[in-house]
Amino acid sequence: MDTNMIIGIVAVVAVVVVALIAWGVVKSRSAKQSAAAEEARRAQQAAEAKAAAERAAAAKAQAAKTESKQAEEAGAKPVASPSAKKPEPEPTAESAAPSAPSKPSTPAVAKPASEQPEQPEPAEQTAPAESAKPAAEQPAPAPAPAPAEPAKPKAEKPESTLSRIQRLKAKLANSSNPFGKALFNILAKDNLTEADWEDVEDTLLLADVGAEASEQLVDDLRKDARITGKADPADVRASLREKLLDLVGRDTDRRLNVNKPGANKPSVIIMVGVNGTGKTTTAGKLARLFVADGKQVVMGAADTFRAAAADQLETWSAKVNVPVVRSDKDGADPASVAFEASAKAKEANADVLIIDTAGRLQNKANLMDELGKIRRVTEKNLPVDEVLLVLDATTGQNGMTQAKVFAEAIGITGVVLSKLDGSAKGGIVISVQKELGVPVKLVGLGEGPDDLAPFDPEGFVDGILA
Ligand SMILES: Nc1nc2c(ncn2[C@@H]2O[C@H](COP(=O)(O)OP(=O)(O)OP(=O)(O)O)[C@@H](O)[C@H]2O)c(=O)[nH]1
């Protein structure tokens, strides 16, 4: 073998070796690269699986929250019947889960899990699938129990007029209004002295009979032989009774205009008076009195100044199923409430509409504006038949000044003397009529719903003489 041949063989071997080495290097690199790629792929899959698990947990929590909210809401609703209360039968998102399709409905989340057993548990992964579409899969919440119609309380039956007069007469006899009795005790003495006559006058003044009327009564009594002669208690009582009845006005027409023949239908009554005299209470009691007489009543809560007045009126009226027209806004225009109320009373062809007003007394001009407007807008629908002034008997002569302002601001047709039960000043009945020139038509003798009665002069005088 010559040298050239040997060199050629060595060269070929060398090339083969170099090629083998190169091939080996390339192969090892590509193996490394594919291992790295595989590693990266696994890492990405792990990250996706983790994210899926987190979404699953979040969705589960949301489902639980929704469920508990539904349960709460169902519990807060008024219950129509015992069956509506059953909490358990309503399948919730959770209770529905076991029977829900076990296949995950979001393959993107589920696939990595099936390929990588070491990743978060499949059970966890199915959860998001279910809760991810709660609207579709969650059983519809049980139809909320139809809110029970608030059971209409059975209408109360107010006391009849006759029974009230009897009861209130007895109440008056036991009240702190004994000026008649005090007069009788003095007058029943034999040989009345000047001091006794002074006592008679003082008693009348203290009872708020008023100076003029007191003087007139004392004069009449001094001229009466039954009193100044040999004192027979029965004669004295009879004489005193007569004279008091004359002063109170035994023949005065005290009927409410709605009760007079030819009254309008609906007949409108506006209640006015200083705040706190008992307007709202009296309006409520009056509604009952009409209901007792078989009349259909509508009320208008035009006292929008005192926030609770409309509620108070509603409470009274609800007991006898009388509708109240009111505004939901405090401080609303009282005239607009009066307008609505008169429209409603007209539409319902009611017998009576009673409108309660606010009692604040700022000044006469202001009062005239407000009451005048109420009257004007009401009269667009219905004529106003009656304006009742509510006067607190316990304020006596002090209340008279304010009463006169009302009388001048809006012509009044009658007086309601409230709180006569707590007053020692029953004589106000006499003075108020004299000064305002209108009759006392009703008296309030307590806070009870039927403690209002038509004023009965004989019952009143007998009550204070008893
Ligand atoms: N003892 C007694 N209390 C009465 C009588 N009438 C009303 N009251 C009470 O007087 C208070 C005032 O009555 P309301 O009806 O709120 O007076 P109001 O005039 O409407 O008051 P304002 O809305 O502020 O103008 C309440 O506590 C009533 O219960 C009554 O005849 N006798």
The ligand as a MOL file (V3000), in Angstrom:
LIG
                    3D

  0  0  0     0  0            999 V3000
M  V30 BEGIN CTAB
M  V30 COUNTS 32 34 0 0 0
M  V30 BEGIN ATOM
M  V30 1 N -108.8190 63.8440 76.9130 0
M  V30 2 C -109.0630 64.1300 75.6390 0
M  V30 3 N -108.0310 64.1980 74.7680 0
M  V30 4 C -108.2900 64.4990 73.4710 0
M  V30 5 C -109.6020 64.7510 73.0180 0
M  V30 6 N -109.5450 65.0470 71.7050 0
M  V30 7 C -108.2360 64.9740 71.3570 0
M  V30 8 N -107.4740 64.6480 72.4050 0
M  V30 9 C -106.0230 64.4910 72.4540 0
M  V30 10 O -105.3890 65.7100 72.0840 0
M  V30 11 C -104.1230 65.4530 71.4990 0
M  V30 12 C -103.9600 66.2730 70.2260 0
M  V30 13 O -104.8800 65.7950 69.2850 0
M  V30 14 P -104.6450 65.9280 67.7070 0
M  V30 15 O -105.8620 65.3820 67.0690 0
M  V30 16 O -103.3420 65.3990 67.2990 0
M  V30 17 O -104.5910 67.5110 67.5500 0
M  V30 18 P -104.5150 68.3830 66.2160 0
M  V30 19 O -105.3340 69.5880 66.4630 0
M  V30 20 O -104.8580 67.5880 65.0380 0
M  V30 21 O -102.9930 68.7690 66.1940 0
M  V30 22 P -102.1830 69.3870 64.9420 0
M  V30 23 O -102.2220 68.3890 63.8500 0
M  V30 24 O -100.8200 69.5910 65.5180 0
M  V30 25 O -102.8380 70.6420 64.5620 0
M  V30 26 C -104.0640 63.9600 71.2800 0
M  V30 27 O -103.2950 63.3880 72.2940 0
M  V30 28 C -105.5180 63.5100 71.4250 0
M  V30 29 O -105.6480 62.1870 71.9000 0
M  V30 30 C -110.6780 64.6760 73.9810 0
M  V30 31 O -111.8600 64.9110 73.6990 0
M  V30 32 N -110.3350 64.3620 75.2640 0
M  V30 END ATOM
M  V30 BEGIN BOND
M  V30 1 1 1 2
M  V30 2 2 2 3
M  V30 3 1 2 32
M  V30 4 1 3 4
M  V30 5 2 4 5
M  V30 6 1 4 8
M  V30 7 1 5 6
M  V30 8 1 5 30
M  V30 9 2 6 7
M  V30 10 1 7 8
M  V30 11 1 8 9
M  V30 12 1 9 10
M  V30 13 1 9 28
M  V30 14 1 10 11
M  V30 15 1 11 12
M  V30 16 1 11 26
M  V30 17 1 12 13
M  V30 18 1 13 14
M  V30 19 2 14 15
M  V30 20 1 14 16
M  V30 21 1 14 17
M  V30 22 1 17 18
M  V30 23 2 18 19
M  V30 24 1 18 20
M  V30 25 1 18 21
M  V30 26 1 21 22
M  V30 27 2 22 23
M  V30 28 1 22 24
M  V30 29 1 22 25
M  V30 30 1 26 27
M  V30 31 1 26 28
M  V30 32 1 28 29
M  V30 33 2 30 31
M  V30 34 1 30 32
M  V30 END BOND
M  V30 END CTAB
M  END
